[in-house]
Amino acid sequence: HKAVPVPISEKDTLPDVIARIRKAHGLSQKDMAKRLQITPQYLCDLEQQRRLGSVEIVEAIVDEFGNGPKWRRVLHAVVARGHGWDV
């Protein structure tokens, strides 16, 4: 799969980033979940902020949709802030 460049910033939230990636790639939650090898329910929970995300989900998103090392660092910071960590 070719990654479509999706801009992200440290001001984003994980739900923002996931929705932006899904829309940029024209994917349903079910299709994106399949590409990330997670359940559609888990992806829905992430998008609805019922779950906070993890290093593993960040790495899965980066491996499937990432746009370089800076993008990876920013996404890790987004998730860390979602957990309340000061980054």
C-alpha positions as a LaTeX table, in Angstrom:
\begin{tabular}{lrrr}
\hline
Residue & $x$ (\AA) & $y$ (\AA) & $z$ (\AA) \\
\hline
His1 & 0.00 & 0.00 & 0.00 \\
Lys2 & 1.25 & 3.46 & $-0.85$ \\
Ala3 & 1.09 & 5.91 & 2.03 \\
Val4 & $-0.89$ & 9.06 & 1.31 \\
Pro5 & 0.87 & 11.98 & 3.04 \\
Val6 & $-1.29$ & 12.93 & 6.03 \\
Pro7 & $-0.10$ & 15.98 & 7.95 \\
Ile8 & $-0.10$ & 15.70 & 11.72 \\
Ser9 & 1.06 & 17.98 & 14.49 \\
Glu10 & 1.66 & 17.65 & 18.20 \\
Lys11 & $-1.57$ & 19.60 & 18.77 \\
Asp12 & $-3.61$ & 16.76 & 17.25 \\
Thr13 & $-5.29$ & 14.01 & 19.22 \\
Leu14 & $-5.11$ & 10.34 & 18.28 \\
Pro15 & $-8.79$ & 10.33 & 17.20 \\
Asp16 & $-8.04$ & 13.30 & 14.90 \\
Val17 & $-5.09$ & 11.52 & 13.35 \\
Ile18 & $-6.92$ & 8.21 & 12.86 \\
Ala19 & $-9.92$ & 9.90 & 11.24 \\
Arg20 & $-7.66$ & 11.99 & 8.99 \\
Ile21 & $-5.73$ & 8.91 & 7.86 \\
Arg22 & $-8.91$ & 6.91 & 7.25 \\
Lys23 & $-10.46$ & 9.68 & 5.17 \\
Ala24 & $-7.26$ & 10.37 & 3.20 \\
His25 & $-7.09$ & 6.68 & 2.25 \\
Gly26 & $-10.86$ & 6.33 & 1.71 \\
Leu27 & $-11.12$ & 3.54 & 4.27 \\
Ser28 & $-13.98$ & 2.40 & 6.46 \\
Gln29 & $-13.20$ & 1.64 & 10.10 \\
Lys30 & $-13.46$ & $-2.05$ & 9.23 \\
Asp31 & $-10.97$ & $-1.75$ & 6.37 \\
Met32 & $-8.51$ & 0.32 & 8.38 \\
Ala33 & $-8.76$ & $-2.09$ & 11.32 \\
Lys34 & $-7.97$ & $-4.97$ & 8.98 \\
Arg35 & $-4.86$ & $-3.17$ & 7.67 \\
Leu36 & $-3.74$ & $-2.46$ & 11.24 \\
Gln37 & $-4.53$ & $-6.04$ & 12.31 \\
Ile38 & $-6.82$ & $-4.90$ & 15.14 \\
Thr39 & $-10.54$ & $-5.32$ & 15.68 \\
Pro40 & $-12.96$ & $-2.78$ & 14.24 \\
Gln41 & $-14.27$ & $-2.26$ & 17.79 \\
Tyr42 & $-10.80$ & $-1.33$ & 19.07 \\
Leu43 & $-10.35$ & 1.13 & 16.21 \\
Cys44 & $-13.78$ & 2.61 & 16.92 \\
Asp45 & $-12.86$ & 2.93 & 20.61 \\
Leu46 & $-9.66$ & 4.76 & 19.66 \\
Glu47 & $-11.54$ & 7.12 & 17.32 \\
Gln48 & $-14.20$ & 7.82 & 19.96 \\
Gln49 & $-11.54$ & 8.35 & 22.67 \\
Arg50 & $-12.80$ & 5.42 & 24.73 \\
Arg51 & $-9.28$ & 3.96 & 24.50 \\
Leu52 & $-6.01$ & 5.93 & 24.66 \\
Gly53 & $-3.77$ & 3.96 & 22.32 \\
Ser54 & $-0.41$ & 2.33 & 22.91 \\
Val55 & 3.10 & 2.13 & 21.54 \\
Glu56 & 1.98 & $-0.94$ & 19.60 \\
Ile57 & $-0.89$ & 0.85 & 17.88 \\
Val58 & 1.35 & 3.82 & 17.05 \\
Glu59 & 3.88 & 1.47 & 15.47 \\
Ala60 & 1.12 & $-0.33$ & 13.52 \\
Ile61 & $-0.19$ & 3.01 & 12.20 \\
Val62 & 3.32 & 4.18 & 11.30 \\
Asp63 & 4.21 & 0.89 & 9.60 \\
Glu64 & 1.04 & 0.97 & 7.51 \\
Phe65 & 0.48 & 4.70 & 6.92 \\
Gly66 & 3.58 & 6.55 & 8.15 \\
Asn67 & 5.45 & 9.33 & 6.43 \\
Gly68 & 8.97 & 9.15 & 7.87 \\
Pro69 & 10.75 & 9.36 & 11.22 \\
Lys70 & 9.50 & 12.83 & 12.17 \\
Trp71 & 5.90 & 11.68 & 11.59 \\
Arg72 & 6.60 & 8.69 & 13.89 \\
Arg73 & 7.98 & 10.94 & 16.66 \\
Val74 & 5.02 & 13.31 & 16.43 \\
Leu75 & 2.50 & 10.46 & 16.58 \\
His76 & 4.24 & 8.98 & 19.64 \\
Ala77 & 4.06 & 12.44 & 21.30 \\
Val78 & 0.35 & 12.73 & 20.42 \\
Val79 & $-0.40$ & 9.39 & 22.10 \\
Ala80 & 1.79 & 10.15 & 25.12 \\
Arg81 & $-0.05$ & 13.43 & 25.68 \\
Gly82 & $-3.33$ & 11.53 & 25.40 \\
His83 & $-2.14$ & 9.52 & 28.41 \\
Gly84 & $-1.45$ & 12.75 & 30.29 \\
Trp85 & 2.32 & 12.59 & 29.93 \\
Asp86 & 4.19 & 15.86 & 29.57 \\
Val87 & 6.15 & 15.58 & 26.32 \\
\hline
\end{tabular}
